Amino acid sequence: MRTTSLAETSGSDATGQVRYRLHDLIRIFARERAETEETSRARRSTVRRAIQARVAAAEHLAVHFDENGFGLIHGDPPCAPPRRTPLDPPGVDPTAWLEAELGALVAAVEQAAREGMPDLAWHLAGSLVDFFELRGHLTDWQRTHTAALQATTMAGDTVGTAVILQGLAFLEMARDHYEPALAHLDRAAELFGSADVLVGEVNCAAGAAVCHRLVGRLDQAAACAHQADALAEEAGYLLGQAHARYELGVVLREQGDLAGAADCLEQALAVARKGRYPRAEGIVLRGLGILYARRGDGERSIKHYEQARAVLTAIGDELRAAYATHQLADAHLDGGHAERAAPLLRRCIDVFQAQEDQFGTALALCTEAKLHRQTGHPGPAANGLEAAAQMWHRLGMPLWEARTLRDLGDLYAEIGATSAAASSWQRALKLVDRLHLPEAGEVSARLASASS
């Protein structure tokens, strides 16, 4: 007598558990019996309970992310998650289960939206934002949020629509699309405000500060950061305070106020450590490293970059660790140690390209040009800076484009190509004048010197 198995093993998942695949016949049979033996109300109740179980599990794990769910808003009334506490047992990776169940979780969001359960659709999609960002699952991020947005909009769910718009804004930011992100954030902030969800308003204001800063609108970025900080303090939202004060510190640093920047960044670091937010801590440590580099304190900048890289690597944040590695490579170049910088630079470029991070790739091109310049290869250095300037232009980031063109002009001047140098500086000056940046004076002085 032959026995046919209706389940077969399909290997181990990310948690190390053996996974089984059910034969399609079982699914077909179960669906047919349910339609025959259960009422539509009973079937809907069963589906709802199944999706609720996934929402509960995903939200629980999102709370335990090392970032403690910057995008996570849950509960009734809606609020930020509690402070992160270690998972039990220690050493459990909250992303492993999510990775193993990714396909089912995405399908659950879409099913909830399709079945007219907008509350479950937005809660589940919203709880996955930090995981999607950390692991680079941008396609699944788009799928879940598109489905959930349709459901919440049709249902007139104000908070749910705001949460999903916020998530879509963060997705656009991950893609380096800052103007579309701002449009989503503005709409989400309006909806959060109408529903008195302060933590949502904080997230939107802090996100808007990032977008405005990266496209060179520093005054608007500062205004958004101040707004986020005030709202976060009112809400007792420590992670929001850490992000807001970090953003304000970076804006002040870009405006040339290094003392004010140091105060804000040190405050952000203290808040991040108080709230046990290691990802925020790593980001702020990198920001402080850049500040010390601007002050000419290479030793302290390297120390902060190394700390940032260690913190971010420990929590598995490969992309942000690569940004810290990039700064470390740049610092070694500033110290004249090209041999230390080269392998670090190669490592972070590999990560940026693997994750299709255009901002990081453009940054690395600039640093790679610096390496070529320092090792006596001006041709590849000029090509790299031209490529980076074109990337900044395509991304709509005039601040970074201007600084790259300034450096390109310096390189041309160094090799005696005075006409090309003047052209690059002229292009840079138009941008810095438009943005009212402190670099305008130094670029003007370079042009005046070239024409004298």
N, C-alpha and C positions, 0 to 999 in steps of 0.2 A: 504494500500500500504506500502511495507516494503522498507526502505532505508538502503543500506549497505555502511558503512563508509570505505573508502580506506586508511584512516590514523588513527592511534591509539596512544594514549599517552604512553610513556615508562618511565615516572618518570622525575625527575629534574636532570640536569647535575651539574658539579662542580661550575658553575656560578649562580646556582639557577633558571635557565631558564627551562621551561617545554620543553621536547623533544618529538618529534613525530616520529613514525616509519611508513614508507610508505609500502603498500602491494607490494609484489614482482611482482604482475601483472602490477603495474604502471611502474616499471622499464623495464619489458619486452616489454610493449606496447611502451614506449618512445624510447627504442632502435630500435624496429622494424620500427616505424614511421620515426626516424632519418635516418635510412639506406635507406628507401624508398623515402623520400622527400628531403634529403639534399645530396649535393655532398661530397665526401671524404674530399675535401679541406675545406668545410664549417664545417664539423664535427670536423676536426682537429683544426680549428681555435676556435671553441667553447670550446673544451677540454683545449686548451692552455689558453684561458681567465680564465676558471674556476680554473686551477692550479695557474695561475699568481695571482689571488685574494688570494689564500691561502699562496703563497710565501710572498706577500706584508704584510699580517696580521702577519705571523710568524716572519718575519724580524722586523717589527715594535715592536712586543712584546719582541723579543730577545734584541733589543737595550735598553729596559727598565728593563731588568733583573738587579738585584742588582750587578751582576758581569759584566754587560754591555757587555756580549757576548765575553769572551776571545777567543772562537773558531770562532766567527762570522767574516767573511770576505765577503764584498758585494760591490756593486757599479761598476762603470766603469769610470776610472780604479779601480781595486779592492783595498779596503782600510778597515781599522778598522771602527767600528761604531762611531758616535759622542759621546761626554760625555753624561752620563745618565742624564735625566731630569725626574721629577716626572710625573707619568701618570695623565691624566685628565679624570674622576674625581679622586681626591686623594683617596687612600685606595684600588684602583683596584689591584687585584692580577693578574699579567700577566700570571702566570702559570695556572690559573683556566680555561681560554678558551682553552689553549693548552691541558690540561687534558681532557676536555670535547670533543675536536675534535681529540683526539689522533688517533683513528682508521682511520678516514678520511684522516688525514695528512700522515700517513704511506702509505695508499693506493694511495694517490696522488703522493708521491715520486715514488712508484713502477710503477704507470701508466705513469708518465713522462718518466721514464727510458724505459719502454716498447714501448712507442709511439715515441721514438727517439727525446726526448726533454731534452738533457743532462744538458743544462743550468738551466732549472727549477728544475731538479732532484737534482743537487748539491746545488743550492741556498736554496731549501727547507730543504734538509737533513742537510746542514751545519748550518742553523738557529735553528735547533732543538737540537744541541749538548748539550748546557748548560742545557736545560730543561731535556733531557734524563739523564744527569749526576745527576742533582739535585733530580729528582724523582726516580732514579734507574731503568729506563726503558731500561735495557741493551739489551734485545731481540729485541725490536723495533729499538734501535740504530744500532744493527748489520744488521737487515733487510734492513733498509733504505740505509745504507752506502754500503752494498753489491750490491744492485740494482743500486745505483747512480754510483758506481765505474765502473761497467760494461758499463754503458752508456757513461761516460766521457772518458773511455779508448778507446772504439770503435770509438768515435767521434774525438779522438786526442785533447781533451780539456785539455790543460796543467794546467791552474789555477784550473779548476774544479776537476781534478784528484788530485792535490795537497791538495785542501781543504778537499776532502773526505779521503785521506790518513792521513791527520792531525787528522780528526775526528776518524778514526779507531785507530790511535795511542792513543788518549785520552781514547778510549774505552778499549784498552788493559791495560792502566794504571789503569783504574777503576777496572779492574779484577786482578790487581797486577801481570800482565805479562809484565815485563819491557824490556826484550830483544826483543820480537816481536814489542813492542811499539817503541823501538829505530830504528828498521829496517824501520818501516813506516815513522818515523820522518826524517830519513836520506834521504829517497826518496822524501818526500814532500818538504824538505828544498832545495833539488837540483832543483826540478821543480819550486818552488817559486823564487829561485835565477835566473833561466833562464828567468822568466817572470817579473823580477824586482818588486816583491811584497814583500816589506820590512816587513810589519806586519806579513806575513806568516812566513818569516824567523825568526822573533823574537819569535813567538809562538813555532816554532820547536826547536829553540835553548834553550828556557826556559824549554820546556818539556823534552828535552834531559838532561838538568842539573838535573831535578828531578830524572829521571831514573838512571843516573850514580850515583847520591848521594845515592839513596836507595839501590843500590847493592854494595855500598862501594868504588866506583871509584871516590874518592873525587877530585883528581887533574883534571880529565876530567870534572867532574861536575863544578868545578870552571871556567875552560876554556869556557864551554858552557854558563855559567851565564855571564861572561864578554862579550862574543860575543853578547848575547841577549841584554845586557844593552847598548852596543855601537850602535847596530842597532836600538833599541827602541828610543834612544836619537836622532839619525839621522832622524827617522820617526816621532818624536814628539808623540810617542805612550806611554802615561802615564801608562796604565795598564801593558804593557810589561815591563816598567821600574820597576814598583812595584814588579812584579814577579821575575825579574832578580836580583834585589837587595836583595829581601828576600832569594832567593836561595843562593846567594853568602854569605849572613850573616849566613845561616844555615851551609854551608860548612865550613866557618871559625870557627864557634862554634864547629863543630865536630872535627876540626883539632886542637882545643885547643886555638885558638886566640880569646879570649873572647872580648878584646877591639875592634879588627877589626870587629868582628861579631856585636857588639852593634852599631857601626857606620852604618853598612849596613842596619841593621834592623830598626834603627830609620829613615834612609833615606827612606826605603820602606814604613814605616808607614806614613811619611809625604806625599809621592807621592800618596798613596792610599786615604788618606783623601782629598788631593787637587783634585783628580779626582772623588771623591765621589763614591768609590768602597768599599762598606761595607764588602763584602765577603773577599776581599783581606785584608782589615783592620783587620778583625777577625783572619785571618790566621797569620798575622804578630804579632798581640797582643799575640797569643799563643806562637809564636816563641820567643818573648821577655820574656815571662813568663818562658820558659825553660832555657833561658840564665840566668835570675836572680836566678833560682834554682841552676844552675851550680856554680854561684857565692856564693851560700849559703844565699841568701837574700829571705827567704821564704815568708815574708810579701809582698814584691813587686811581687813575682811570682804569689801568690794567687790573688792579685789585677788584674794582667794582664789576668789571666785565667778567672776570673769572667767577666771582660770586654769583652773578646773574646766570651765567651759563650753567653752573653747578645746580642752582635751584631749579631752573627750567628743565634741565636734563633729568633731574630726579623725579619730576612729575610727568615725564613723557611728552613734554611740549616741544617737539622737534623743530617746528618752524621758529618759535620765539628763541629757542636756544641757538638756532642758526643766526639770528639777528645779533645775539650777544657774541657769537663766534666771529661774525663779520667785524664788529667793533673792536674785538681783541686783535684781529689781523691788522686793522687800520692803525691801532695803537702801536703795534710792533713796527709797522712801517714808519710811523712818526719817530720812533726811537732808533731808526736806522737798521732794523733787524729783518731784512727781507727774507732771510732763510727761515725765520720763525713764522712770518706772515703767510708765505706761499701755501703750505699745507692746510692752514686754517681757512684760507680763502677758498681753496679748492673744495673743502668740505662743505662750506656754507653755500657755495654756488650749486653744488650737487643737490642740496635740499631745496633751494629756491626753484631750481628748474624742475625737479621731481614734483613739487607741489604747485607748479605753474604760478609762482608768486612774482608778478611783474615788478612790483616795487622793490622787493629784495634783489631781484636780478639786476635792475638798473643801479641800485646802490653798489652791488658787487662789481659791476662793470667799471664804475668810477674808482673803486679801490684797486681793482686789477690794473687799471691805467696808471694809478699811482705806483704800483709795483713795477710795471714796465718802465716807467719814467725813472724810478730810483735805480733800476738795474741797467740803464743805458739803452733802452729801446723806445725812443720817442715816437716812431711810426705806429707801432701797435697801441701805444698809449693814446695817441691822437684818435685813432680809429675807435678805441673803446669809449672815449669821452663823447665823440660824435654819436655813436650808437646809443649811449645813455641819454644824451640830450634829446635825441629823437624819441626814445621811449618815454621820457618825462613829458614831452610835447603831446604824444598820443594819449597819455594818461590824464592830460589836463592838469599838470602839476607845475605851474610856472616858477614857484619858489625853487624847486629842485633843478629845473631846467636852467634858471639863471645862474645858480651856483656852479653848475657843471660847465656852462659856457664861460664863466669867469675863469675856471681852472683850465679850460681848453685854451683860452687866450694866453694865460700864463705859460702854458707849455709851448705854444707857438713863439712867444716872445723869447723864451729860453733858447730855442734852436735858431733864432734869427729870422723867423717868418713874420716880420712886423705887420705886413698887410693883413695876413690871416689873423694875427693876434688882435689887431684893431677891430676887425669885423666881428670876432667872437665877443669882444668886450662891448661893442656897440649893441649887439643883440641882447647881451646880459643886462646892459644899462636900461634898455627899454622895459624889460621885465621888472627889474628892481624898483625903477621909478614908479611904475604902475602899482606895485605892491607896497610902496612906502617902506622899503626895507633899509636897515642900517648899512648894508653893503653898498648903497648908491654912491656914497662918498669915495670909497676905495676904488670902485670901478671907474668912476669919473677921473680919479687921479691917475689911474693906469692909462686911460685914453689920452689925457693931457700930456703925460710923459712920452707916450708913443708919437704924438704929433709935434713935439718940440724938437 
